[in-house]
Amino acid sequence: MNSLLEIEAAIMQLSGGEIRELSNWLQEYLNDSWDKQIEADAKSGKLDWMIQRAKADIDANRVKPLDEVLNNP
């Protein structure tokens, strides 16, 4: 299988259970890829600006307790 159209056609031949298994596998694959990207970005310093901004917000008292945020619809 070399193209998206071939993959789509093959998926259409799967049973409902196989499609759910494929969906679960694909979600795990995407989750793992995301985790690896975040880890690489953190190691490279690409996320440092977010940490600095969060620290500045904390120092300036521009934050709310998590319970307040989660319980406030």
URRA-V367852 format. One record per residue. RES is the residue in one small letter. PHI is phi in whole degrees, -180 to 180 (none if undefined). PSI is psi in whole degrees, 0 to 359 (* if undefined). NEAR is the number of other ideal C-beta (glycine too) atoms within 10 Angstrom. Layout:
((RES PHI PSI NEAR) (RES PHI PSI NEAR))
//
This chain:
((m none 120 9) (n -116 344 6) (s -127 160 8) (l -60 321 8) (l -62 321 9) (e -66 319 10) (i -65 315 11) (e -60 316 10) (a -63 320 11) (a -67 322 11) (i -63 322 12) (m -65 343 8) (q -88 352 8) (l -79 155 12) (s -76 168 8) (g -58 318 7) (g -65 320 8) (e -67 323 11) (i -65 319 13) (r -64 319 11) (e -62 316 12) (l -63 318 13) (s -61 315 11) (n -62 316 10) (w -62 315 10) (l -64 320 10) (q -64 318 10) (e -62 318 10) (y -60 313 10) (l -64 319 10) (n -61 314 10) (d -63 318 10) (s -63 318 10) (w -63 313 10) (d -59 317 10) (k -65 321 10) (q -67 316 11) (i -62 316 12) (e -61 316 10) (a -65 318 10) (d -65 320 13) (a -64 316 13) (k -66 327 9) (s -83 350 9) (g 93 1 9) (k -63 339 12) (l -101 0 12) (d -57 323 11) (w -61 326 9) (m -70 321 11) (i -65 315 11) (q -63 320 10) (r -66 317 10) (a -62 317 12) (k -62 319 10) (a -65 319 10) (d -64 320 11) (i -65 313 10) (d -61 326 9) (a -90 6 8) (n 58 40 7) (r -102 35 9) (v -128 160 12) (k -119 153 10) (p -61 143 8) (l -58 320 8) (d -58 321 8) (e -65 319 9) (v -69 315 9) (l -72 330 9) (n -96 7 8) (n -112 100 7) (p -67 * 3))
//
